Amino acid sequence: METFLLDHGLSALFCLSLLAATLLPLGSEWLLAALILQGLPIVQVVSVAAAGNILGAYITYAMGRWGSDFFVKKLLRMDAQQTQRAMEQYRRYGTVSLLLAWLPVIGDPLCLAAGIMRLQPLLFLIPVSIGKTGRYLFIAMLSSPGLYS
């Protein structure tokens, strides 16, 4: 599988980055680093990974936005009072917390919560894009062969 992903380069990175930003437990950082070590341009690799990851986060956001009844009532089993408290907490910290949407374990639920709480799409997109692009740029810099010469 690793060989297949490496052979398909940027398209595989886009797909893996997109899937990694959904509720699936995947990681795309290793492929980003491997492609940089193969000599692909950092800007190109980071741009492709960030685009896939941001789109994946937006899919998770959309699942929350248009599937909120299912997530809130069926999966989380929250009543009206619990939902109201969660909405108040999210209004206080939600938008800023999306800068951490790149973190494992908590990032995807933050994106889902943004959709459930009906956050404006642009208010979602800006902090998520900053956080996810920054994370890939940091990993790319650490992976760059020129950094250690």
C-alpha positions, 0 to 999 in steps of 0.5 A: 500500500505504501508503494502504491501511495508513493507511486501516485505522489500528489494525487495520493497525498490529496486523497489521503489528506482529505480522508485523514480530515474526516472521522477516519483514523488516518494520517497523511504526514508520512506521505508528505515527508516522503514526497519531500524527501523524494525531491518534490517542491515543498510549496507544491506538496504542502499546497496539495496536502493542505487543500485535501485536508481542508476539504476533508474538514469541510466535509466533516463540517457539512456532516455536522451542519446537515446531519446535526439531528442525527449526531445530537439526538441519535448518537450523542443522545443530548436533550434540549438543555444539554444542547443549549449548554453546548451551544453556549460553550461553542459560541464562547470558544468555538471559532478560536478552537478551530485553529486546533482542528489539525490535532489528532483525536480532537480536531475532527470532532471540533469540525463536526461541532462547528457544523452542528452549531451552524458556524458561518462557513467562512468563520469555519474555513479561515481558522481551519485553513490557518491551522492545517496549512501551518501544520503541514508547513511545519512538517515539511520544513522538518522533512526538508533535506536542505534543513540539515545540510 
